[in-house]
Amino acid sequence: MHPHLLALWTTLKARWELLRQQPEAGYSTETVLVTALLVAAALVTIAIIIAKVTTKANGIEL
């Protein structure tokens, strides 16, 4: 196995073991990730709405 992959694997195993010993430790990370995904989804939704409204407004003939 490549030395960098071995180091990565060892680090991941060690962190996984720490999380298994303290199950509540990963809760805040999960909350931050879910919140970030919800914010990203909201921004995409707002961008789509703005694009549609702008297109509709530009289509109005005065």
C-alpha positions as CSV (number, residue, x, y, z in Angstrom):
1,M,0.0,0.0,0.0
2,H,1.2,3.5,-0.8
3,P,2.6,5.3,2.3
4,H,0.2,8.3,1.9
5,L,-2.8,5.9,1.6
6,L,-1.6,4.0,4.6
7,A,-1.3,7.3,6.6
8,L,-4.7,8.4,5.5
9,W,-6.3,5.0,6.4
10,T,-4.6,5.0,9.8
11,T,-5.9,8.6,10.5
12,L,-9.4,7.7,9.4
13,K,-9.5,4.6,11.6
14,A,-8.2,6.6,14.6
15,R,-10.8,9.3,14.2
16,W,-13.6,6.8,13.6
17,E,-12.6,5.1,16.9
18,L,-12.7,8.4,18.8
19,L,-16.2,9.1,17.4
20,R,-17.4,5.6,18.5
21,Q,-16.1,6.2,22.0
22,Q,-18.0,9.6,22.1
23,P,-21.1,9.3,20.0
24,E,-22.3,12.9,20.9
25,A,-19.1,14.3,19.5
26,G,-20.2,14.1,15.9
27,Y,-23.6,15.7,16.5
28,S,-22.5,19.3,16.0
29,T,-20.7,18.4,12.8
30,E,-23.8,16.7,11.5
31,T,-25.9,19.7,12.4
32,V,-23.5,22.1,10.7
33,L,-23.5,20.0,7.5
34,V,-27.3,19.7,7.4
35,T,-27.6,23.5,8.0
36,A,-25.1,24.2,5.2
37,L,-27.1,22.0,2.8
38,L,-30.3,23.7,3.7
39,V,-28.7,27.1,3.1
40,A,-27.3,26.0,-0.2
41,A,-30.8,24.7,-1.3
42,A,-32.4,28.0,-0.2
43,L,-29.9,30.0,-2.2
44,V,-30.4,27.8,-5.3
45,T,-34.2,28.2,-4.9
46,I,-33.9,32.0,-4.6
47,A,-31.6,32.2,-7.6
48,I,-34.2,30.2,-9.7
49,I,-37.0,32.4,-8.6
50,I,-35.0,35.6,-9.4
51,A,-34.1,34.3,-12.8
52,K,-37.8,33.5,-13.6
53,V,-39.1,36.8,-12.3
54,T,-36.4,38.7,-14.3
55,T,-37.2,36.8,-17.5
56,K,-40.9,37.4,-17.0
57,A,-40.3,41.2,-16.3
58,N,-38.1,41.5,-19.4
59,G,-40.9,40.0,-21.5
60,I,-43.4,42.7,-20.6
61,E,-44.0,45.1,-23.4
62,L,-44.8,48.7,-22.4
